[in-house]
Amino acid sequence: MKDDDPIVRAKRHLRRPCEEARQAAAGAAGEGAAAAAADLFLAAVSLPAACVVSGYWPMRHEFDVRPLLAALHERGHPCALPVVRGRGQALEFRAWAPGDALIDAAYGTQVPPEGAAAVTPKLLLVPLLAYDGRGYRLGYGGGFYDRSLAALMSPIAVGCAYDAQAIDAVPTDDHDRRLDWIVTEKRILEIT
């Protein structure tokens, strides 16, 4: 993507205010937000037995999916966390279970160590800066999730956010992948 592309510029212009809005939403939502979103997801979405689920370790006020990961793990779903392999590449997914040790990695993330098994998730819980009702998300600009969703075999993508992160329209182009669901502390939206 080129810096003079109008979609790239529009996304870049949105990132700072959306990150500030997410920080405010995190403070306003309180500690019960993650558990509320987990309950909404578990009541609405039925997963095949042993469906591999990838979450993420939250950073910079990202919505906390750890309660949902723990609940899915308890229900027999193997879990994973994403690992950035390098610029311009899809993510790698490594097996993880609640209580497993993590190591510091790129972009301030925490990931399973190198010895953890590589797995292929069928469902991805995806962080975001903003989302719209069409199922598009504004990310950090690295394209890691878009590349990963394109590379995986028909994964289910669930955007995880505070309800206040909704915006009218996320600027999109051909490489942007739509989410299948959006879950917040207040609602769950199936994108059709």
C-alpha positions as CSV (number, residue, x, y, z in Angstrom):
1,M,0.0,0.0,0.0
2,K,1.2,3.4,-0.9
3,D,1.2,6.4,1.5
4,D,-0.5,8.5,-1.2
5,D,-3.5,6.0,-1.4
6,P,-6.6,7.8,0.0
7,I,-7.8,4.7,1.9
8,V,-4.4,4.4,3.6
9,R,-4.5,8.1,4.5
10,A,-8.1,7.9,5.8
11,K,-7.2,4.9,8.0
12,R,-4.1,6.6,9.3
13,H,-6.1,9.8,10.1
14,L,-8.7,7.7,12.1
15,R,-6.2,5.6,14.2
16,R,-5.3,8.2,16.9
17,P,-8.8,9.3,17.7
18,C,-10.1,5.7,17.6
19,E,-7.3,4.7,20.0
20,E,-8.2,7.5,22.3
21,A,-11.9,6.5,22.1
22,R,-11.0,2.9,22.9
23,Q,-9.0,4.0,26.0
24,A,-12.0,6.1,27.2
25,A,-14.3,3.2,26.5
26,A,-12.1,0.8,28.5
27,G,-12.2,3.1,31.5
28,A,-16.0,3.6,31.2
29,A,-16.9,-0.1,30.7
30,G,-15.4,-1.3,33.9
31,E,-14.1,-4.6,35.0
32,G,-17.2,-6.6,34.2
33,A,-17.0,-5.9,30.4
34,A,-14.9,-8.9,29.5
35,A,-17.1,-11.3,31.4
36,A,-20.3,-9.8,29.9
37,A,-18.9,-10.2,26.4
38,A,-17.9,-13.8,27.1
39,D,-21.5,-14.5,28.3
40,L,-23.0,-12.9,25.2
41,F,-20.7,-14.9,22.9
42,L,-21.2,-18.2,24.6
43,A,-25.0,-17.8,24.4
44,A,-25.1,-16.8,20.7
45,V,-22.3,-18.8,19.0
46,S,-22.3,-22.6,18.7
47,L,-18.9,-24.0,17.8
48,P,-18.1,-27.5,16.5
49,A,-16.5,-29.8,19.1
50,A,-12.7,-29.2,19.6
51,C,-12.8,-26.1,17.3
52,V,-9.3,-24.4,17.7
53,V,-9.8,-20.8,18.9
54,S,-7.1,-18.1,18.6
55,G,-7.4,-15.2,21.0
56,Y,-4.8,-12.5,21.8
57,W,-3.1,-11.2,24.9
58,P,-4.6,-7.7,25.3
59,M,-2.4,-4.6,25.2
60,R,-2.9,-0.8,25.0
61,H,-6.5,-0.9,26.2
62,E,-7.6,-3.7,23.8
63,F,-10.7,-5.6,24.8
64,D,-9.8,-8.4,27.2
65,V,-10.8,-11.8,25.7
66,R,-9.1,-13.9,28.3
67,P,-12.3,-14.7,30.2
68,L,-13.8,-15.9,26.9
69,L,-10.7,-18.0,26.1
70,A,-10.8,-19.6,29.5
71,A,-14.5,-20.5,29.1
72,L,-13.9,-21.9,25.6
73,H,-10.9,-23.9,27.0
74,E,-13.1,-25.3,29.7
75,R,-15.6,-26.4,27.1
76,G,-12.9,-28.4,25.3
77,H,-11.7,-26.0,22.6
78,P,-8.0,-25.9,22.1
79,C,-6.7,-22.3,22.3
80,A,-3.9,-20.4,20.6
81,L,-2.3,-17.0,20.6
82,P,-1.0,-15.2,17.5
83,V,2.7,-14.6,16.9
84,V,4.1,-12.0,14.5
85,R,6.6,-13.7,12.2
86,G,7.7,-10.6,10.3
87,R,6.5,-7.6,8.4
88,G,4.3,-8.5,5.5
89,Q,3.6,-12.0,6.7
90,A,0.5,-13.8,8.1
91,L,0.5,-14.5,11.8
92,E,1.6,-17.9,13.2
93,F,-0.7,-19.4,15.8
94,R,0.8,-21.3,18.8
95,A,-1.0,-23.5,21.2
96,W,-1.8,-21.9,24.6
97,A,-3.9,-22.8,27.6
98,P,-4.8,-20.7,30.6
99,G,-1.8,-20.7,33.0
100,D,0.8,-21.4,30.3
101,A,3.9,-19.2,30.4
102,L,4.3,-16.4,27.9
103,I,7.3,-14.5,26.6
104,D,7.6,-10.8,25.4
105,A,7.5,-10.4,21.7
106,A,7.2,-7.8,18.9
107,Y,4.9,-4.8,19.2
108,G,4.7,-5.2,23.0
109,T,2.7,-8.5,22.8
110,Q,3.0,-11.6,24.9
111,V,3.1,-14.9,23.1
112,P,3.7,-18.6,23.7
113,P,7.4,-19.6,23.6
114,E,9.0,-21.1,20.4
115,G,8.5,-24.7,21.7
116,A,4.7,-24.3,21.7
117,A,3.0,-26.3,18.9
118,A,1.8,-24.4,15.8
119,V,-1.9,-24.9,15.3
120,T,-4.5,-23.8,12.7
121,P,-7.4,-22.0,14.3
122,K,-10.9,-22.2,12.9
123,L,-12.1,-19.2,15.0
124,L,-10.1,-16.0,15.5
125,L,-10.9,-13.4,18.2
126,V,-9.6,-10.3,16.7
127,P,-8.6,-7.0,18.4
128,L,-9.4,-3.6,16.7
129,L,-9.4,0.1,17.1
130,A,-12.9,0.6,15.6
131,Y,-15.6,-1.4,13.8
132,D,-18.6,-0.6,11.7
133,G,-22.0,-2.3,11.2
134,R,-20.8,-3.8,7.9
135,G,-18.3,-6.0,9.8
136,Y,-15.1,-4.1,8.9
137,R,-12.5,-3.3,11.5
138,L,-9.8,-0.6,11.8
139,G,-6.5,-2.2,12.9
140,Y,-3.1,-0.9,13.6
141,G,-2.1,-0.8,9.9
142,G,0.2,-3.8,9.7
143,G,-2.3,-6.0,7.9
144,F,-1.4,-9.1,10.0
145,Y,-5.0,-10.2,10.6
146,D,-6.2,-9.4,7.0
147,R,-3.3,-11.6,5.6
148,S,-4.0,-14.3,8.2
149,L,-7.8,-14.4,7.5
150,A,-7.0,-14.6,3.8
151,A,-4.5,-17.5,4.3
152,L,-6.7,-19.7,6.6
153,M,-9.4,-22.0,5.3
154,S,-12.7,-20.2,5.9
155,P,-12.0,-19.1,9.4
156,I,-14.7,-17.5,11.6
157,A,-13.5,-14.0,12.5
158,V,-14.9,-12.3,15.7
159,G,-14.1,-8.7,16.3
160,C,-13.8,-8.0,20.1
161,A,-14.4,-4.5,21.2
162,Y,-16.0,-2.1,23.5
163,D,-19.5,-1.0,22.3
164,A,-18.3,2.6,22.1
165,Q,-15.7,1.7,19.4
166,A,-18.4,1.6,16.7
167,I,-18.0,4.2,14.0
168,D,-20.2,4.9,11.0
169,A,-17.8,3.4,8.4
170,V,-14.3,2.0,8.3
171,P,-12.5,2.9,5.1
172,T,-11.8,-0.2,3.2
173,D,-10.1,-1.6,0.1
174,D,-9.8,-5.0,-1.6
175,H,-7.5,-6.5,1.0
176,D,-9.7,-5.8,4.0
177,R,-11.5,-8.9,5.4
178,R,-14.9,-8.6,6.9
179,L,-15.6,-10.0,10.4
180,D,-18.3,-12.7,10.9
181,W,-19.3,-11.5,14.3
182,I,-18.6,-8.5,16.6
183,V,-18.9,-9.0,20.3
184,T,-18.9,-6.1,22.9
185,E,-19.8,-5.9,26.5
186,K,-23.4,-4.9,25.5
187,R,-24.2,-6.9,22.4
188,I,-23.2,-9.4,19.8
189,L,-23.7,-8.8,16.1
190,E,-23.7,-11.4,13.4
191,I,-22.6,-10.0,10.1
192,T,-24.7,-11.3,7.2
